[in-house]
Amino acid sequence: MKNTAATKWIKPQAWGHLQPGDHVHVTEASGFTYAAQVETMTPNADIIWVRALGLWTRHLLTNHEGVLVTLA
């Protein structure tokens, strides 16, 4: 990601400790927060798919987009 007035450098979050089935809290870069469950992830854990609890929507998250994912 380029560092310009419209964007800023985002330090990738380490998600290697997460496992499918984990319950997590997701805070998107916009500030929107929701509870979710990890469904699957890439082998290097830089991309995860979560199912938002209550909403039941599926979200693809990358560790470079400013999303904060913490264990519930």
ZALOFI-916197 format. One record per residue (C-alpha): residue in three letters; x, y, z. Coordinates in pm, whole numbers, plus 50000, padded with zeros to 5 digits. Each point is the difference from the previous one (the first is absolute). Layout:
ZALOFI-916197
<rec><res>ala</res><c1>X</c1><c2>Y</c2><c3>Z</c3></rec>
...
***
This chain:
ZALOFI-916197
<rec><res>met</res><c1>50000</c1><c2>50000</c2><c3>50000</c3></rec>
<rec><res>lys</res><c1>50134</c1><c2>50339</c2><c3>49903</c3></rec>
<rec><res>asn</res><c1>50038</c1><c2>50270</c2><c3>50264</c3></rec>
<rec><res>thr</res><c1>49802</c1><c2>50300</c2><c3>49871</c3></rec>
<rec><res>ala</res><c1>49759</c1><c2>50252</c2><c3>50148</c3></rec>
<rec><res>ala</res><c1>49714</c1><c2>49758</c2><c3>49933</c3></rec>
<rec><res>thr</res><c1>50173</c1><c2>49686</c2><c3>50129</c3></rec>
<rec><res>lys</res><c1>50241</c1><c2>49906</c2><c3>50274</c3></rec>
<rec><res>trp</res><c1>50234</c1><c2>49710</c2><c3>50065</c3></rec>
<rec><res>ile</res><c1>49828</c1><c2>49725</c2><c3>50193</c3></rec>
<rec><res>lys</res><c1>50210</c1><c2>49750</c2><c3>50191</c3></rec>
<rec><res>pro</res><c1>49870</c1><c2>49651</c2><c3>49915</c3></rec>
<rec><res>gln</res><c1>49834</c1><c2>49827</c2><c3>50293</c3></rec>
<rec><res>ala</res><c1>50135</c1><c2>49653</c2><c3>50090</c3></rec>
<rec><res>trp</res><c1>49717</c1><c2>49748</c2><c3>49987</c3></rec>
<rec><res>gly</res><c1>50208</c1><c2>49680</c2><c3>50020</c3></rec>
<rec><res>his</res><c1>49863</c1><c2>49923</c2><c3>50347</c3></rec>
<rec><res>leu</res><c1>49641</c1><c2>49981</c2><c3>49872</c3></rec>
<rec><res>gln</res><c1>49839</c1><c2>49668</c2><c3>49910</c3></rec>
<rec><res>pro</res><c1>49677</c1><c2>49911</c2><c3>49817</c3></rec>
<rec><res>gly</res><c1>49720</c1><c2>49992</c2><c3>50257</c3></rec>
<rec><res>asp</res><c1>50148</c1><c2>50279</c2><c3>50217</c3></rec>
<rec><res>his</res><c1>49756</c1><c2>50265</c2><c3>50118</c3></rec>
<rec><res>val</res><c1>50139</c1><c2>50349</c2><c3>49934</c3></rec>
<rec><res>his</res><c1>49916</c1><c2>50369</c2><c3>50018</c3></rec>
<rec><res>val</res><c1>50049</c1><c2>50183</c2><c3>49669</c3></rec>
<rec><res>thr</res><c1>50052</c1><c2>50376</c2><c3>49977</c3></rec>
<rec><res>glu</res><c1>50008</c1><c2>50122</c2><c3>49642</c3></rec>
<rec><res>ala</res><c1>50200</c1><c2>50307</c2><c3>49895</c3></rec>
<rec><res>ser</res><c1>49672</c1><c2>50195</c2><c3>49989</c3></rec>
<rec><res>gly</res><c1>49947</c1><c2>49928</c2><c3>50370</c3></rec>
<rec><res>phe</res><c1>49716</c1><c2>49749</c2><c3>49947</c3></rec>
<rec><res>thr</res><c1>50036</c1><c2>49720</c2><c3>50258</c3></rec>
<rec><res>tyr</res><c1>49840</c1><c2>49656</c2><c3>50010</c3></rec>
<rec><res>ala</res><c1>50039</c1><c2>49654</c2><c3>50153</c3></rec>
<rec><res>ala</res><c1>50096</c1><c2>49725</c2><c3>49757</c3></rec>
<rec><res>gln</res><c1>50132</c1><c2>49649</c2><c3>49966</c3></rec>
<rec><res>val</res><c1>50305</c1><c2>49912</c2><c3>49788</c3></rec>
<rec><res>glu</res><c1>49890</c1><c2>49762</c2><c3>49723</c3></rec>
<rec><res>thr</res><c1>50324</c1><c2>49948</c2><c3>49808</c3></rec>
<rec><res>met</res><c1>50330</c1><c2>50168</c2><c3>49925</c3></rec>
<rec><res>thr</res><c1>50294</c1><c2>49987</c2><c3>49763</c3></rec>
<rec><res>pro</res><c1>50305</c1><c2>49795</c2><c3>50109</c3></rec>
<rec><res>asn</res><c1>50201</c1><c2>50316</c2><c3>50075</c3></rec>
<rec><res>ala</res><c1>49699</c1><c2>50156</c2><c3>50185</c3></rec>
<rec><res>asp</res><c1>50005</c1><c2>50328</c2><c3>49806</c3></rec>
<rec><res>ile</res><c1>49641</c1><c2>49943</c2><c3>49882</c3></rec>
<rec><res>ile</res><c1>49718</c1><c2>49867</c2><c3>50216</c3></rec>
<rec><res>trp</res><c1>49631</c1><c2>49941</c2><c3>49941</c3></rec>
<rec><res>val</res><c1>49768</c1><c2>50067</c2><c3>50290</c3></rec>
<rec><res>arg</res><c1>49625</c1><c2>49954</c2><c3>50052</c3></rec>
<rec><res>ala</res><c1>49846</c1><c2>50299</c2><c3>50181</c3></rec>
<rec><res>leu</res><c1>49794</c1><c2>49866</c2><c3>50292</c3></rec>
<rec><res>gly</res><c1>49641</c1><c2>50118</c2><c3>50000</c3></rec>
<rec><res>leu</res><c1>50033</c1><c2>50142</c2><c3>49648</c3></rec>
<rec><res>trp</res><c1>50119</c1><c2>49667</c2><c3>49853</c3></rec>
<rec><res>thr</res><c1>50180</c1><c2>50183</c2><c3>49722</c3></rec>
<rec><res>arg</res><c1>50340</c1><c2>49872</c2><c3>49885</c3></rec>
<rec><res>his</res><c1>50294</c1><c2>50240</c2><c3>49978</c3></rec>
<rec><res>leu</res><c1>50341</c1><c2>49962</c2><c3>49838</c3></rec>
<rec><res>leu</res><c1>50259</c1><c2>50196</c2><c3>50200</c3></rec>
<rec><res>thr</res><c1>50362</c1><c2>50070</c2><c3>49913</c3></rec>
<rec><res>asn</res><c1>50258</c1><c2>50098</c2><c3>50259</c3></rec>
<rec><res>his</res><c1>50105</c1><c2>50304</c2><c3>49792</c3></rec>
<rec><res>glu</res><c1>49668</c1><c2>50189</c2><c3>50002</c3></rec>
<rec><res>gly</res><c1>50002</c1><c2>50135</c2><c3>50356</c3></rec>
<rec><res>val</res><c1>49760</c1><c2>49745</c2><c3>50146</c3></rec>
<rec><res>leu</res><c1>50056</c1><c2>49910</c2><c3>50365</c3></rec>
<rec><res>val</res><c1>49911</c1><c2>49641</c2><c3>50088</c3></rec>
<rec><res>thr</res><c1>50029</c1><c2>49887</c2><c3>50362</c3></rec>
<rec><res>leu</res><c1>49900</c1><c2>49680</c2><c3>50178</c3></rec>
<rec><res>ala</res><c1>49666</c1><c2>50029</c2><c3>50177</c3></rec>
***
